[in-house]
Amino acid sequence: MELSELVAREQIRDTVARYTHCADKGRFEELSLLFLPDAVLDIGEGRVLHGRDAILSFLGGQRTDLQTQTGAGLVRHHVANLRIDVESPDRARGVAYFFVVTDRGPDHWGQYRDVYARSGDRWLFAERRVKLEGHGADSWVGAHRRETT
């Protein structure tokens, strides 16, 4: 493995960690900057967001919805088993498991499937596809999914 690949992997791990910390703290403007300007965020069930502005708008609405419906002040994303495949000096793919907890307990879990691209000296999300695999009985995600279907 080349040194450049090791550096890319660590920078990508940092981007993924920043995503979770920003999401948990409600810093969605900062989180949106982890995406390329024309990035895609596929949140499942046919809902695909194109570009930073759409991603930021959606996430801001989710924060309001979470606080209104649950009163939840605590959200913690846990990301595990991140596998990164560096395809070229400017492109990589990744897959990881996620598990989200609120002050109600286990909320939802699944997989992230990502495409990363180098932008200057950083690696950003070009695509993030969220595959929801399950949710808790008293979860915010479960209640939210029932309302939108």
Disulfide bonds with the S-S distance in Angstrom:
none
